[in-house]
Amino acid sequence: MCVGTSKFTRRLFINKKIILPGGAGLVGQNLVARLIARGYSTIIVIDKHGANLEILKDMHPEVLVERADISQKGNWQRHFVGADVVVMLQAQIGGLFYQDFIDNNVSSTSLILDLVKLNNIPSLVHISSSVVESIADDFYTRSKIKQENIVLQSGISCPILRPTIMYGWFDRKHLGWLARLMQKIPIFPIPGNGKFMRQPLYVGDFCDVIISCIENKIPSGIFNISGHQKINYIDMIRIIKKTIGAKTAILKIPYGLFYGLLWVWALFDKNPPFTTQQLQALVAKDEFEVTNWPETFGVSYTPFEKAIEETFNHPVYSKVVLEF
């Protein structure tokens, strides 16, 4: 829950025009829900994923949505005229082709930064990623490093947020996908011994950080927003299994076999939910800085088990599944 803004200050912001490029994904869907709950009324979401835009529109018909590829110039750029806030959410997270990452993480960012300058938009929030400091070397990491450097070199003053892997409502690729898989298969495979330390971040908490950036005078700079709770991958899986009441058996299998199965999967699926590159990132021995972002942004932190309960047992949002 965001706790750092008074009701008076919030009233000054709820009529602001907020643009969310890439807002039909995990963070965007959560952010829209929380902005609307706080009284914001002028929200524009621009995304190229038609199905997920329809899901957003069905849940929040008051939000203006437009389907567009923001890596290419187009009529969508008109929305930036008179905008007060831009939150750059667009991100290619998984996939098999590097050009997709360049288009969606790099080219789109250059276009949006030009629009921010052209229209003298006073507030920009950039969503980077903790992977820019990771030892992993994959398409996502490379493109996010390029993306952040473009923002830093733009001369635009803005907070740059580096979240770790996120989960929560509308999670279609990470823990949400794993939870749905648990409910479909009798045996749930774990690579190796499963003791890969994770620092997952509840997307609800991260959205509160973004809202704090919108409502408060957060200084320009880079902020590492990692989960405060360090937990092994296999323990995460066990907690999810318990929360959703899955009957699947958890089975550890050798890393090499797991890798091979993913490789074969990719031969038949052009957009697999989990790739060999993501597996390599999973087992990389990354440990991200744990900063006191709750105090910095005036928000509270949600413990993992409570957040998992909210994620999978919300009466409405837990039943919404986005497309890949």
C-alpha positions as CSV (number, residue, x, y, z in Angstrom):
1,M,0.0,0.0,0.0
2,C,1.3,3.4,-0.9
3,V,1.4,5.5,2.2
4,G,3.7,8.5,1.4
5,T,1.1,11.0,-0.1
6,S,-1.5,13.1,1.6
7,K,-5.1,13.3,0.3
8,F,-4.6,16.9,-0.5
9,T,-1.4,16.2,-2.6
10,R,-3.2,13.3,-4.4
11,R,-6.0,15.6,-5.4
12,L,-3.5,17.8,-7.2
13,F,-2.4,14.8,-9.3
14,I,-5.6,12.7,-10.1
15,N,-6.4,14.9,-13.2
16,K,-3.0,14.6,-14.6
17,K,-2.7,13.0,-18.1
18,I,-0.6,9.8,-17.6
19,I,0.8,7.9,-20.6
20,L,1.7,4.3,-20.2
21,P,3.7,2.9,-23.2
22,G,3.6,-0.9,-22.9
23,G,0.9,-0.6,-20.3
24,A,-0.9,-3.9,-21.2
25,G,1.7,-6.1,-19.5
26,L,2.2,-7.2,-16.0
27,V,3.3,-3.9,-14.4
28,G,0.9,-1.8,-16.5
29,Q,-2.2,-3.8,-15.7
30,N,-1.4,-3.7,-12.0
31,L,-0.5,0.0,-12.2
32,V,-3.7,0.9,-13.9
33,A,-5.8,-0.9,-11.3
34,R,-4.0,0.9,-8.5
35,L,-4.2,4.3,-10.2
36,I,-7.9,4.0,-10.8
37,A,-8.4,2.9,-7.2
38,R,-6.7,6.1,-6.1
39,G,-8.9,8.3,-8.3
40,Y,-6.8,8.9,-11.4
41,S,-9.1,9.6,-14.3
42,T,-6.9,10.3,-17.4
43,I,-4.8,7.3,-18.2
44,I,-3.7,6.3,-21.7
45,V,-2.3,2.9,-22.5
46,I,-0.4,2.3,-25.7
47,D,0.6,-1.3,-26.5
48,K,0.8,-3.6,-29.5
49,H,-0.7,-6.7,-27.8
50,G,-4.3,-6.6,-28.8
51,A,-5.7,-9.3,-26.6
52,N,-4.2,-7.9,-23.4
53,L,-5.4,-4.4,-24.3
54,E,-8.9,-5.9,-24.6
55,I,-8.6,-7.5,-21.2
56,L,-7.5,-4.1,-19.8
57,K,-10.4,-2.3,-21.5
58,D,-12.9,-4.8,-20.2
59,M,-11.8,-4.4,-16.7
60,H,-11.3,-0.6,-16.9
61,P,-13.5,0.9,-19.7
62,E,-12.7,4.4,-18.5
63,V,-9.1,4.0,-19.7
64,L,-8.2,5.1,-23.2
65,V,-6.3,2.3,-25.0
66,E,-4.6,2.2,-28.4
67,R,-3.0,-0.7,-30.2
68,A,0.2,0.4,-31.8
69,D,3.8,-0.7,-32.3
70,I,5.7,2.0,-30.4
71,S,9.0,1.0,-32.0
72,Q,7.7,2.6,-35.1
73,K,6.5,6.2,-35.6
74,G,2.7,6.5,-36.0
75,N,-0.5,8.2,-35.0
76,W,-0.1,7.0,-31.4
77,Q,2.4,9.8,-30.9
78,R,-0.4,12.4,-30.7
79,H,-1.3,11.2,-27.2
80,F,1.9,12.8,-25.8
81,V,0.7,16.3,-26.6
82,G,-0.3,17.8,-23.2
83,A,0.8,14.8,-21.2
84,D,1.9,15.4,-17.6
85,V,3.5,12.0,-16.9
86,V,5.1,9.2,-18.9
87,V,5.9,5.8,-17.4
88,M,8.0,3.7,-19.8
89,L,6.8,0.2,-19.2
90,Q,7.5,-1.3,-22.7
91,A,9.7,-4.4,-22.5
92,Q,10.5,-7.5,-24.4
93,I,11.2,-10.1,-21.7
94,G,11.4,-13.4,-23.5
95,G,11.8,-14.6,-27.1
96,L,14.1,-16.3,-29.5
97,F,15.1,-13.4,-31.7
98,Y,17.4,-10.5,-30.7
99,Q,15.8,-8.0,-33.1
100,D,12.5,-8.2,-31.1
101,F,14.4,-7.1,-28.0
102,I,16.1,-4.2,-29.9
103,D,12.7,-3.1,-31.3
104,N,10.7,-3.2,-28.1
105,N,13.4,-2.3,-25.6
106,V,15.7,0.1,-27.5
107,S,14.1,1.6,-30.6
108,S,10.8,2.3,-28.7
109,T,12.7,4.1,-25.9
110,S,14.4,6.4,-28.3
111,L,11.1,7.4,-29.9
112,I,9.5,8.0,-26.5
113,L,12.4,10.1,-25.2
114,D,12.1,12.3,-28.3
115,L,8.4,12.8,-27.7
116,V,9.0,13.7,-24.0
117,K,11.5,16.4,-25.2
118,L,9.3,17.6,-28.0
119,N,6.2,18.1,-25.8
120,N,8.1,19.3,-22.7
121,I,6.5,16.6,-20.6
122,P,7.5,17.4,-17.0
123,S,7.6,14.0,-15.5
124,L,9.2,10.7,-16.8
125,V,9.6,7.5,-14.9
126,H,11.8,4.8,-16.6
127,I,11.4,1.1,-15.7
128,S,14.8,-0.5,-16.1
129,S,15.7,-3.9,-14.6
130,S,18.1,-5.4,-12.1
131,V,19.5,-7.5,-14.9
132,V,21.7,-4.5,-16.0
133,E,23.9,-5.6,-13.1
134,S,23.5,-9.3,-13.6
135,I,26.3,-11.7,-14.6
136,A,23.8,-13.2,-17.1
137,D,24.5,-12.5,-20.8
138,D,21.3,-12.9,-22.8
139,F,19.1,-10.9,-25.2
140,Y,17.1,-9.4,-22.5
141,T,20.1,-8.3,-20.4
142,R,21.9,-6.8,-23.4
143,S,18.9,-4.8,-24.6
144,K,18.0,-3.5,-21.2
145,I,21.6,-2.2,-20.7
146,K,21.3,-0.4,-24.1
147,Q,17.9,0.9,-23.1
148,E,19.1,2.3,-19.7
149,N,22.1,3.9,-21.3
150,I,19.9,5.7,-23.8
151,V,17.8,7.2,-21.0
152,L,20.9,8.3,-19.1
153,Q,22.4,9.9,-22.1
154,S,19.1,11.7,-23.1
155,G,19.6,14.5,-20.6
156,I,16.1,14.0,-19.2
157,S,16.0,14.1,-15.5
158,C,14.0,11.2,-14.2
159,P,14.0,8.3,-11.6
160,I,15.3,5.1,-13.1
161,L,13.8,2.0,-11.3
162,R,15.6,-1.3,-11.5
163,P,13.2,-4.0,-10.2
164,T,14.1,-7.7,-9.8
165,I,11.9,-10.4,-11.2
166,M,8.2,-9.6,-10.4
167,Y,5.1,-11.5,-9.6
168,G,1.5,-10.7,-8.7
169,W,-1.8,-10.1,-10.4
170,F,-1.8,-10.8,-14.2
171,D,1.6,-12.5,-14.1
172,R,1.6,-14.5,-17.3
173,K,5.3,-15.4,-17.6
174,H,6.8,-16.0,-14.2
175,L,5.2,-17.3,-11.0
176,G,1.7,-17.0,-12.5
177,W,2.7,-19.3,-15.4
178,L,4.3,-21.8,-13.0
179,A,1.2,-21.8,-10.8
180,R,-1.0,-22.6,-13.8
181,L,1.4,-25.3,-14.9
182,M,1.3,-26.9,-11.4
183,Q,-2.5,-27.3,-11.8
184,K,-2.2,-29.1,-15.1
185,I,0.6,-31.6,-14.7
186,P,1.1,-34.5,-12.2
187,I,4.8,-33.9,-11.8
188,F,6.4,-30.5,-11.6
189,P,10.1,-30.5,-12.7
190,I,12.8,-28.5,-10.8
191,P,16.2,-28.0,-12.5
192,G,19.1,-29.3,-10.4
193,N,18.6,-29.1,-6.6
194,G,16.4,-26.0,-6.9
195,K,18.5,-24.0,-4.5
196,F,18.8,-20.9,-6.6
197,M,18.4,-17.8,-4.5
198,R,15.8,-15.4,-5.8
199,Q,14.7,-11.9,-4.7
200,P,11.2,-11.7,-6.2
201,L,9.4,-8.4,-6.0
202,Y,5.7,-8.1,-5.5
203,V,4.4,-6.0,-8.4
204,G,1.9,-4.4,-6.1
205,D,4.7,-2.9,-4.1
206,F,6.5,-1.9,-7.2
207,C,3.4,-0.1,-8.5
208,D,3.3,1.8,-5.2
209,V,6.9,2.9,-5.9
210,I,5.9,4.2,-9.3
211,I,2.9,6.1,-7.9
212,S,5.2,7.6,-5.3
213,C,7.4,8.8,-8.2
214,I,4.4,10.4,-9.8
215,E,3.0,12.0,-6.7
216,N,6.2,13.0,-4.8
217,K,9.4,14.8,-5.7
218,I,11.5,11.8,-6.2
219,P,15.0,13.0,-7.3
220,S,16.6,11.9,-10.5
221,G,18.8,8.8,-10.1
222,I,19.0,5.1,-10.3
223,F,17.1,3.1,-7.7
224,N,17.5,-0.7,-7.1
225,I,14.1,-2.1,-6.2
226,S,14.7,-5.7,-5.2
227,G,12.6,-8.0,-3.1
228,H,13.6,-7.7,0.5
229,Q,13.1,-11.4,1.1
230,K,15.7,-13.8,-0.2
231,I,14.2,-17.2,-1.0
232,N,15.3,-20.3,-2.9
233,Y,13.5,-21.2,-6.1
234,I,12.3,-24.6,-4.8
235,D,10.9,-23.0,-1.6
236,M,9.0,-20.4,-3.7
237,I,7.5,-23.3,-5.7
238,R,6.5,-25.1,-2.5
239,I,4.7,-22.0,-1.1
240,I,2.8,-21.5,-4.4
241,K,1.8,-25.1,-4.4
242,K,0.4,-24.8,-0.9
243,T,-1.4,-21.6,-1.6
244,I,-3.2,-22.8,-4.7
245,G,-3.8,-26.3,-3.4
246,A,-2.0,-28.0,-6.3
247,K,-1.6,-31.8,-6.1
248,T,1.4,-32.0,-8.4
249,A,4.5,-33.8,-7.1
250,I,7.7,-31.8,-7.2
251,L,10.6,-33.6,-8.9
252,K,14.2,-32.5,-9.2
253,I,15.8,-33.4,-12.5
254,P,19.4,-32.8,-13.8
255,Y,20.1,-29.4,-15.2
256,G,21.3,-30.8,-18.5
257,L,18.1,-32.7,-19.1
258,F,16.0,-29.7,-18.1
259,Y,17.9,-27.6,-20.6
260,G,17.5,-30.2,-23.3
261,L,13.7,-30.3,-22.8
262,L,13.5,-26.5,-23.1
263,W,15.6,-26.6,-26.3
264,V,13.3,-29.2,-27.9
265,W,10.2,-27.2,-26.8
266,A,11.6,-24.1,-28.6
267,L,11.7,-26.1,-31.8
268,F,7.9,-26.3,-31.8
269,D,7.0,-23.1,-30.1
270,K,8.1,-19.7,-31.6
271,N,7.2,-17.9,-28.3
272,P,7.9,-20.4,-25.5
273,P,6.9,-19.3,-22.0
274,F,10.4,-20.3,-20.7
275,T,13.6,-20.4,-22.7
276,T,17.1,-21.8,-22.3
277,Q,18.4,-18.3,-21.8
278,Q,15.9,-17.7,-19.0
279,L,17.0,-21.0,-17.4
280,Q,20.6,-19.8,-17.5
281,A,19.5,-16.6,-15.8
282,L,17.6,-18.6,-13.2
283,V,20.7,-20.5,-12.1
284,A,23.1,-17.5,-12.3
285,K,24.4,-16.7,-8.9
286,D,23.0,-13.1,-8.8
287,E,22.5,-11.3,-5.6
288,F,21.1,-7.8,-5.9
289,E,21.5,-4.9,-3.4
290,V,18.7,-4.7,-0.9
291,T,18.0,-1.0,-0.4
292,N,15.6,0.7,2.0
293,W,13.2,1.6,-0.9
294,P,10.1,1.5,1.4
295,E,11.5,4.5,3.3
296,T,12.8,6.3,0.2
297,F,9.5,6.1,-1.5
298,G,7.2,6.1,1.5
299,V,5.6,2.7,0.7
300,S,5.2,-0.5,2.6
301,Y,6.8,-3.9,1.8
302,T,4.6,-7.0,1.5
303,P,6.1,-10.3,2.8
304,F,6.3,-13.1,0.1
305,E,3.7,-15.5,1.6
306,K,1.1,-12.7,2.0
307,A,1.8,-11.4,-1.5
308,I,1.4,-14.9,-2.9
309,E,-2.0,-15.1,-1.1
310,E,-3.1,-11.8,-2.6
311,T,-1.9,-12.9,-6.0
312,F,-3.7,-16.2,-6.3
313,N,-6.8,-15.6,-4.1
314,H,-8.0,-12.1,-5.1
315,P,-11.7,-12.5,-6.0
316,V,-11.3,-10.8,-9.4
317,Y,-7.8,-10.2,-10.5
318,S,-6.5,-13.7,-9.7
319,K,-8.8,-15.1,-12.3
320,V,-7.5,-12.9,-15.1
321,V,-4.9,-14.5,-17.4
322,L,-3.0,-12.4,-19.9
323,E,-1.7,-13.8,-23.2
324,F,1.9,-14.3,-23.9
